Amino acid sequence: MAVAIFTRLKEQKVVEFKSTESEVLERAVQLIQADFQRELELDREVNRMMDDLERENSGEFQRYKMFPLLKRRLAKEKGIIL
């Protein structure tokens, strides 16, 4: 993903690197991985919340509807951009 973005930006002459391209690419990959990890942790937290809600409201709880709602709300509270 990072390579594709950097290639496109270089082709369009939009960026100029102050460090070597490999250093910049490595940092971009680290940031992307950290973002994916943060979203994975968010998913786990939402699933724990849904497990609790399902225990409290058995029979009338629809996980597939609640997951995106809870995830968006928690992401907004935590400042995570989805």
C-alpha positions in Angstrom: 0.0 0.0 0.0 2.7 2.4 1.0 4.8 1.6 -2.0 1.9 2.3 -4.4 1.2 5.6 -2.7 4.8 6.7 -2.8 5.2 5.6 -6.4 2.1 7.7 -7.4 3.3 10.7 -5.5 6.8 10.5 -7.0 5.3 10.2 -10.5 3.2 13.3 -9.9 6.2 15.1 -8.4 4.1 16.0 -5.4 6.6 15.0 -2.7 10.3 15.4 -2.1 11.9 13.2 0.6 14.2 14.7 3.2 15.4 11.2 4.2 16.1 8.3 2.0 13.1 6.7 0.3 13.7 3.5 2.2 13.6 5.3 5.5 10.4 7.1 4.6 8.8 3.9 3.3 9.8 2.0 6.4 8.2 4.7 8.6 5.0 4.7 6.4 4.7 0.9 6.8 5.1 1.3 10.6 2.3 3.9 10.7 0.0 1.8 8.6 0.6 -1.3 10.7 0.0 0.7 13.9 -3.3 2.0 12.4 -4.4 -1.6 11.6 -3.4 -2.7 15.1 -5.4 0.1 16.6 -8.5 -0.8 14.6 -8.1 -4.5 15.5 -8.1 -3.5 19.2 -11.2 -1.4 18.6 -12.9 -4.5 17.0 -12.0 -6.6 20.0 -13.4 -4.0 22.4 -16.6 -3.7 20.4 -17.0 -7.5 20.4 -16.6 -7.6 24.2 -19.2 -4.9 24.5 -21.5 -6.8 22.3 -21.0 -10.0 24.2 -22.1 -8.1 27.4 -25.1 -6.6 25.7 -26.1 -9.9 24.2 -26.1 -11.5 27.7 -28.2 -8.7 29.0 -30.7 -8.6 26.1 -30.9 -12.2 24.8 -33.4 -12.8 22.1 -33.8 -9.3 20.9 -30.1 -8.5 20.2 -28.9 -8.3 16.6 -25.1 -8.4 16.4 -24.8 -7.6 12.7 -26.7 -4.4 13.2 -25.0 -3.3 16.5 -21.4 -4.0 15.5 -21.1 -1.1 13.0 -23.0 1.3 15.2 -20.9 0.6 18.3 -17.7 0.6 16.2 -18.4 4.0 14.8 -19.3 5.4 18.2 -16.2 4.1 19.9 -14.0 5.1 17.0 -15.3 8.7 17.3 -14.8 8.7 21.0 -11.2 7.5 20.7 -10.4 9.7 17.7 -9.9 6.8 15.3 -10.6 7.5 11.7 -12.2 4.5 10.0 
